[in-house]
Amino acid sequence: MSVSAASSALSSLNPYEALRRMNGATSTQAEAATSGSGGASSIVSISSQARQRLEMDAQDQATEAAAVAAGEVPLRHLALPDWFADYTPVILQSADMSNGPVSIASTYQKGYEMQRDHPQETSEYSQRVSAIYQQLLQDNGVGDKVSHYQAMHEDKALSQDLRRQFHEALANDPQAQKLRATLGISLPNLTA
């Protein structure tokens, strides 16, 4: 394959595929594939760990594309926005153990006491928060998992606007107000 043919073939690929194919390419082919618009060339060298990561990313992209083609959505599209945890009692949240062991007693004692002392109210509040969130999505035309992911995770400005709307709806809901008073839950400060 000529240098110009290699350059042309690799430039039409996404970066992951181009680097994967360059793995076995000659230095001339690699140089042609990485040449800039001004005619300057450079040889790219990446570690074996970086190559493995690129291959894993390419596999993840292929798996996600296959899932979407089959009518499924990637797991990340099901994620709630980060700010949603600010509106739920501790008992309804999962522990973040990414920084090591979590002391369940100190971290979740209030939540467990809340669940023990007010099981009905805790359940009702959770249902109320969920209902208000679902209404927010409906009112803003967020009707499927893909648009949910885009609105809550990719478009940061829209996500913050939806958070403000959610906050106002929850703050003004009489049933949620009563349950928050019973459970000792306060809404987060949006200006902080």
N, C-alpha and C positions, 0 to 999 in steps of 0.2 A: 504494500500500500504506500502510495506517495505521501509526502509530508502534507501537501495541501488537501489530499483526500482524507487523511487522518484528522486534520484540523477541522475540516468541514463536518465529518461524521461525529466527532466529539462535541462540537459546538451546538449541535442540534439536541443533545441530551441534557437532562437535568444534571446539576453538579455532582450528585451522588453517583449517578451512572457513569458519568465521564471519568471520575476518579477511579471507580471500580475497574473500568475498562483500561485505564492507564496503568493499573497495577502491573500488567504484563507488557506494557508498551516499551518501545525503545526510547532512549533519551531524546532522540529527534522527534518522535511522535509526541512525547510528553511536552517538549518545548513548543511544538506547533500548537498543541491543544491549549497551552496557557499563554500564548502570545496576546499582548494587549492590542488595543485599537491603533496605537501609534506605531505598530510594527515591532516594538520592543518585546523581547522574549525572556522568559525566566523558567527555570526548571523547578518544579514543585516536588518537595520530598516530605512525606508524612510518615509518622511512626506506625509500627504495626498495630498499636492500640488504636490510633486514629483511623486506620484502615478498617479495623474490626468495628469500630463505632459507626463509621460511614456505612458499612455493609449492614449492620443491625438497623440503622435508620432507614436504609433503602428497603429492607425486609419489612419494617414496621409500616412504611408508606404503602408497600405492595399489599400487605395484610389489610390495612385500613381501606385501601381502594377496592379490594375484593369484597370486604364487608359492606361497603357503601353500594357496590354494584349488586350485591345480593339483597339489598333493601334493609340492611342492618345499619346501626349507627355506632361509631366508636364509643368506647366507655367514657372518654373525656367529655363527650357531648351531654352526658347525664349529670355532670357535676353542678352543684349549686354554686352561686357566686361566693367568694370569700366572705363578703360582708354579711351573709345570711346568718352565720353563727352568732353575730352580735345580738340577734333578736330571739334566740332560743335559750331556754334554761340549760345550765351546765349538765344536767342529767341526760339531756337529749343529744349532747355532743360527744364525739369520740375523742379519745386521748391521743395527743401528738407525742409519740415516743421516739421521734427522730433524733432527739438530743439525749437519749438515754432513758433509764427507767423513770416512771412517773409515780409519785406517791399518791395512790388512789385515795387514801384517807384524808390527806390535807387538800388535795385538788378537788375532789368530788363529794366531800362530806356534806356540804350545803345542798348539793343536788340530790343526794340520796335522802337526806332529811326531808327535802321538799317532796320527793316522790312518796316517801313513807307517810308523811303527815297530810299530804293533799293529793292522793293519787288521781282522783276524779278531776280536780282543777288542773293538774299538770297535763293530763290527757286532753282536756278541753282547750287549754291554751295552745298546745301543740297543733290541734286540729284547726283552731282559729287562725294561727300564724300561717298554716298551710293553705287554708281557704283564701286568705287575703293575698298571699303570694300568687295563687292560681288565678285569682281575679285580676291582679296586676298584669300577669302575662296575657290574659285574654283581652283586657282593655288596650294593651299596647301591640296587639297583633302578633304576639310571639306564640305561634301555634304548633310548632314542632320542635324536636330536639336540636336540629341543626340551627334554626333561628334562635333558640334559647342559648345555645353555646355562643353564637355570634354576639347576641345582645348582652350577655352577662360576662363573657370572658374576653372576646376579641375587641369589642368597641367599648373602651374604658369610659368614655364620656357618657354613652348611653347607659352603661351599667350604673354609673353614679346617679344619673337622672332617675333611673328605675328604683335605685335604693332610696332616693329622696321621696318618691311617690309611695313606696312601700312603707317607709317610716311614718309619713303623714297618715296613711290609711290605718296603720296599726295604732298610732297615737290617738286617732279620732274614733276608733271603734269602741263603743260602750262596753261590750262584752269583754274585749281584750283588756280594757282599762280595769274593769272589776277583777278579772283574773290576775292581772299584774299586781294589783294591790294586795290580794290574798296571798300570792306567792312571793311577794317582795322582790319583784323583777322591775328593773328600771330600763328605760330605753337608752341606747347609746347617744352620746352627744355628736351630732353630725358636723359640728364646726371643729371638733378636735382632730 
